Amino acid sequence: YRSTLLCLQARLGPEDPDTLRTACNLAALLAALGHTTEAEKLYRRSAKGLETHLGSKHLDTLYCQSKLAQVLKTRGYAQEAEQLLQRVVRGMKEKLGAQHPDTLCNCAALASVMEVLGRAQEAEPVQIKALEGFKAKLGETHPDTVESAMGLASIYSARGKHEMAEPLLQQVLEWRERKLGHLHPDTLTTLERSAETSMVLGRLKQAEQYHLKIIQLRQSSLGPDHLETLQAMSNLAYMYKMLGQLDKAEPLYRRVLTSHETHLGPSHNVTAASMANLAGLLKEKGRHGEAEVLYRRALESREARHGRLHHDTLQSVNDLAGLLRLKGQFDEAQILYERALAGRKALHGEDHVEIYRVKNNHALLLKDRDDKSRFDHQKAEQLYREARAGGSAKLGLDHPDTLTFEHNLAALLGPSSDEAQQLFLHVVAGREKRLGKESPDTLRSVSNLACLLEYKGDIQTAKQMQYRAYNGLLKRLGEDHSETLTCMNNLATLLITLQLFEEAEPLCRRALRKREEMLGPEHRDTLTSVNNLAYLLKAKKMYADAEHYYRRALEGFERTLGPEHGDTLHTIFGLATLLEVMGRFADAEPLTRQALEGFRAKLGADHPDTLRSVLHFGAMLQAKKRFTEATEVCEEVHERFQQEFGLDHPDTVMAEEYLANIFEEDGRLDEAMKYRHHVLEARERVFGPLHSDTLNALDRLAHLQLANGDLESAEGNTRMALSRRREKLGSDHVETLRSKRKLAECLKLQESNRKLEEAHQLLQGTKSECQELLGGDNSETIKCMQSLADVLASMGELHKAEEEYQKVYKLLEKTAGKDHASTIEVVHDLAALKQSAAVSPDSQERNTRRHSYRLEVGVNMSQLNDPKT
């Protein structure tokens, strides 16, 4: 071809139609050999020359433009390819008619390009019309008809209509096996597409059988080490990798790499591709050191073979940068991404799909490095927006790459952004339409959207979506896949928020166990699971266990990510809130300050994480009786949360609860009462009447009403809390028993013989239940006994009251020590009781009642230190 072309150029001139036709033929051969850059240049020159000399509607011009469009599609210039094919189709309809096979072939090619551009919905009727034309003109079994059927199956898959694609693929497979034989490349290609469709539909065994059949056919006809056989093995390994079956994939990838190194040599491009495949698998398994060695070998091999500006070389640069990003080697990763971007621009120009992919990955680096000195939120956002805009223009709004860019932009903007919610909604809708509702990519977006809705307070919708994502990923990818484990963590966190601990705990522990096995104890994902388990245990009031896991997560994050990383700061904050709940304010204060300063430096003063830290700092000020400063701090946070999220958002309500605590302790009971009422109403609206946060709010309102002298309202709310806890938890749950004790304490204050008798009966039964359920020296059992002693004293049963106080004293001396405040309080109670017993009967009643009221104040003060409060 080259010799003929040179002769024709010399004899007829470079612009002669015969010379240009020969250039087209050479371009077709080059394209078939994979030399698409040179093929594109020849096609462009030929198409321009033929249009000049023969006209834009000449068939030779149209055929050359059609071939050029196919090469442009291969090289990623799908938008230009579509424009060319639109002209070709119009020209051929005019010259040959709408039903001519050549016209139909270009219609089918146009539909294929529209699919690549993400416009599968528009492509579908074009391909259907082409297929019907082929059937009418050429018959059901003509190769062009079969090829069009394959194209339609591809469009169905792109639109998520996998059930419609499957029978078409089956028909094509049967025809090609019958006409071309089992070993023909087109037959094997159809088998591969059938395997992909079966995997998407969840027919994993069938998909595996298809791949194994391809391997068997390749081995029997070509041998075990032929390139096509090894490619079939790689395809099966890739399927296992996508399903999370990494241990099945690894030996296949290693077998392929060993054969390529033996027969092709370590520097061959195919060997480099095998290295990259195995490295990608090892990266998924958390074996980053081994993966890095292979990625660097692949890069060196491709640089030596192709130079620095080849597509494959730049792909290796991108792969290595992605791994270094995960390892936290951000500086080298930054250099590599910048090199990849510059290389793509030199190779493709400013407006190419590969440019947008590199920008997306570069933005991921800027987001992940989490270092204020280098983390440029605006730069990352700009890169994501450029990638999204370019992808939308070149590929279409619903193209998988465009949707990926949108997904990452939404994640960067964060859950407080309204734009992020709209982006996630579009990504979910786009992936459902293009990939199907059960696609792993679709389900991953559903899970992320659920996280955003949870943050915004739409808890029930978030729960439905999170379960949908988890069950779908479990079915499609299996329990061991990283995407399933991430979704498992998201679901567990949501269930903890909903206080569904029995559902959440198995998920937390399973995710931690799997990640420890697959990734090691100090992988970032493993430490995230450790942190989530600590959060669960804190919610369950298993404080000692929670502290252990928080400290383990903190030590791991500090060692692997550094003390200023966002994950480290969130863990510090979690540990500080735990210590605060435990009443260890001195231990909590330095951690609260560290988290607050870290968030403020990293995220700014107005970020929700910073504001939550400010609230806890307000609690520290309250503990030091600096009420004015604490009020100013918490009121400012409350105002910001209310402006950003609204009145009923959990963060706004949490700020109101902090303010109520401050006002109550400072004696500003009317102001505290207003906030207590709103907190209860908001939590009933958002979480429902049986949620533990709602019940806690009811307890706190009753406690405040008691302190304010509104005994009737306090009793009503305490009875309501007890009734709801019985309904939710049962009569023998520790929270229900605590509610019984609080109701008895409330009844005792009302100085009514009937109320005292009810309180006495209630505490007698509760004491027995606590001893049986919790043990005799449990703190709740001791509190119940102390309350019983108070009631007996108020009833005038002084001897029985003294016996009960003596038991309480011995238990507190044993469990808390002689010098503990609770032990000393009981000593005072005993002294007051003995004094009451020594006076005359008339004064005894008055002293008993005064003693009763004094004891009740003491009980209420101790409630303020209750971890729950």
C-alpha positions, 0 to 999 in steps of 0.5 A, a space after each residue: 500500500 505504501 509503495 503504491 501510494 508513493 507511486 501514485 503521488 509521483 505519477 498522478 499527484 497527491 490530490 488525485 482521486 485515485 491517490 486519495 482512494 489508495 490513501 484511504 485503503 492504507 488508513 483502513 489497514 493502519 486502523 486495523 493494526 491499531 495505528 489510529 493516529 496515522 490512520 486519522 491523518 490519512 483519512 482527514 487528508 483523503 476526505 478533504 481532497 475527495 470533497 474538494 475534487 469530487 464533491 461533498 455528496 460523492 459516494 467516495 467522499 462519503 465512504 471516506 468520511 464514514 471510515 474517518 468517523 469510526 477512527 475518531 470514535 476509537 480515539 475518543 472524539 465521539 462528538 466529531 464522529 457523530 457530526 460526520 456520520 450525520 452528514 454521511 447518513 444524509 448524503 447516502 439517503 439522498 444518493 442510495 435511499 434510506 433502505 440501502 445496506 450502506 445507508 443502514 450500516 452508517 445509521 447503525 454506526 451513528 447509533 453506536 456513537 450516540 451510545 458512546 456519547 451517553 445518548 442511548 435513549 436517542 440511539 435506540 430508535 435509530 438502531 431499531 430502524 437500522 435492524 428492521 431495515 437489515 432484516 427486510 433487505 438482507 434477511 435475519 441471518 445476514 452478517 450486517 443484520 447480526 451486527 446491528 442486533 449486537 449494537 442494539 443489545 449494547 444500547 439496551 445494556 447502556 440503558 439498563 435494559 439488560 433483560 432485553 439485551 440478553 435474548 438478543 445476545 443469545 440469538 446472535 450467539 446461536 447464529 454465529 456458533 452455527 455459521 462461523 463456528 465456536 472458535 471464530 473471534 466474533 463468536 467469542 466476542 459475543 460470548 464475552 458480552 453474554 458473560 458481562 450481561 449475566 454478571 450484571 443480571 446477577 447470574 454469576 454462575 452463568 457468567 463464570 461458565 461463559 468465561 470458562 467456556 471461552 478459556 476452554 475454547 481458546 486453550 483447545 484451539 490456540 494453546 494455553 499460552 496464546 495471547 487470546 487464551 491469556 486474555 480470556 483468563 484476564 477477563 475471568 480474573 477481572 470478573 472475579 475482581 469486580 465481584 470482590 472475589 480477589 483471592 480467585 482473581 489473583 492466581 489467574 492474573 499471576 498465571 497470565 503475567 508469568 506466561 507473558 514474561 516468559 514468552 514475550 519478555 518483561 519489556 513487552 507492552 502486553 506484559 506491562 498491561 498484565 503487570 498493571 492488572 495484577 497491581 490493580 488487584 493487589 491495590 484492592 487487597 491493600 497490598 500497596 507495597 507489592 502493587 507499587 513495585 509492579 506499577 513502577 515496572 510497568 511504567 518503566 517498560 512503557 517509557 522505554 518502549 513508547 516514550 513519555 507521551 504515549 497513551 499507555 505510558 500516561 495511563 501507567 503514570 495515572 495508575 501509579 499516582 492513584 496508588 501513591 494517593 492511597 498510600 499518602 505519598 501526596 507530593 510524588 502523586 501530585 507531580 505524576 498527575 501534573 505530568 499526566 495532565 501535561 502529557 494528555 494535553 500534548 497528545 490530544 489537545 485541550 479538549 479530550 476525554 482523557 484530559 477530563 479523567 486526569 483532572 478528576 483524579 487530580 481533584 481526588 488527590 487535592 481532596 484526599 491529602 487533607 493538608 491545609 498548606 496544600 489542600 485547595 478546595 477551590 482548585 479541586 472544585 474547579 477541576 471537578 467542574 471542568 471535568 464535568 463540563 467537558 464530559 457533558 459536552 464531549 460524552 453527554 450528561 448521562 455518560 458513565 464518566 460524566 456521572 462519575 465526575 458529578 458524583 465526585 463533585 457532589 462528594 466534595 461539596 458536602 452534605 450541607 450543599 443543596 447543589 450536592 443533593 441535586 447532583 447526587 439525584 441526577 447521578 442516581 437517575 442517570 446510572 439507573 437509566 444507563 446501567 440499571 437499578 441493580 448496577 454496583 455503580 448505581 447502588 454506590 450512588 444510592 448509598 451516598 445519597 442516603 448519607 446526604 439525606 441522613 445528614 439533612 434529617 430525612 432519616 426514614 428515606 435514608 434508611 430505605 435507600 441504604 438498605 436497598 444499596 446494601 442488599 443490592 451490593 450484597 447480591 451483586 458483589 458479595 460480602 467481601 467486596 470493598 463497596 459492600 463493606 463501605 455500604 455496610 458501614 454506612 448502613 450501620 451508622 444510620 442504624 445507630 442514629 435510629 437506635 437500632 443497635 441489634 441490627 447495627 452491631 453485627 454489621 459493625 463487627 462484620 465490617 471490621 473483621 472483614 477489613 482486618 482480614 483483607 486490608 490489615 489492622 492499620 488500613 484507613 478503612 479498617 480504622 474507620 470500622 474501628 471508629 464506627 464500632 466505638 461510636 456504636 458502643 458509646 451509643 449503647 452506653 458500653 463506655 469502657 469498651 467504646 474508649 478502648 476502640 476510640 483510642 485504638 482508632 486514634 493511635 492508628 490514624 495518628 500513626 498512618 495519617 498524622 495528627 492533623 488529618 480530618 479522620 484523626 480530628 473526628 476520632 479525637 472529637 468522638 473520644 472527647 464527647 465520650 469522656 464528657 458523657 462519662 463525666 471526665 471533663 478534665 480528660 475531655 477538655 484538652 481533646 475538645 480544644 485539640 479538635 476545635 483548633 484542628 477543625 478551625 484551621 482545616 475547615 474554617 470557623 463556619 464548617 459544621 464540624 468546627 461548630 460541633 466542636 465549639 458546642 462541646 467547648 461550651 460544655 467545658 465552660 459550663 462545667 467550670 461554671 462560666 455560664 455567660 461565656 458558655 451561653 454566648 458560644 452556644 447561642 452563636 452556634 445555634 443561630 448558625 445551625 438554624 440559618 443553615 439547616 432549619 429548626 428541626 435539624 439534629 444539629 440545631 436541636 443539639 445546640 438547643 439542648 446545650 443551651 437548655 443545660 446551661 440555663 438550667 444549671 444557671 437557674 434560668 429555668 424559664 429560658 431552659 423550659 422553652 428550649 426543653 419543649 422545643 427539643 422534645 417536639 422536634 425530636 418527636 417530629 424527626 425521630 418519632 415518639 419511641 426514639 431514645 433521643 426523644 425519650 431522653 428529651 422527655 426525661 429532661 423536660 420532666 426533670 426541669 418541671 420538677 425543679 420548677 415546682 410543676 409536679 403534676 406536669 413532671 409526673 405526667 411526662 415521667 409516666 409517658 416516658 415509662 410507658 413508651 420505654 415499656 412499649 419499645 424495650 420491654 418491662 425488664 430493660 435497664 432503661 425501663 427500670 430507670 424510668 420506674 425509679 424516676 417516676 417513684 422519685 417524682 411521686 415521693 415529692 408530692 407529699 401524698 400518702 397515696 403517692 408515697 405508697 405507689 412510689 414504695 410499691 414501684 421501688 420494691 418491685 424495681 429493686 428486685 428486678 434490678 438485683 436480678 437483671 443487673 446484680 446487687 452492686 450495679 449503680 442503678 440497683 444502688 440508686 434504686 435502693 437509695 430512693 427506696 430508703 428515701 421513700 421509707 423515711 418519708 413514710 415514717 418507716 425509719 427503722 426500715 429506712 436505716 437498714 436500707 441506707 446501711 446496705 447502700 452505704 456498704 455497697 458504695 463503700 465497696 464499689 466507689 470508696 469511702 471518700 466518694 461524694 455518693 458515699 458521703 451523701 449516704 452518711 449524711 442521710 443516715 445522720 439526718 435519719 438518726 436525728 429524726 428518730 431522736 425527736 418527739 413524734 410531732 416534730 418527727 413528722 416535720 423533720 421527716 418531710 424536710 429531710 425528704 425534700 433535702 434528699 430529693 434535691 440531692 437525687 436530682 443533682 446526681 441525675 445531672 451527672 448521669 451519663 445519659 444526661 
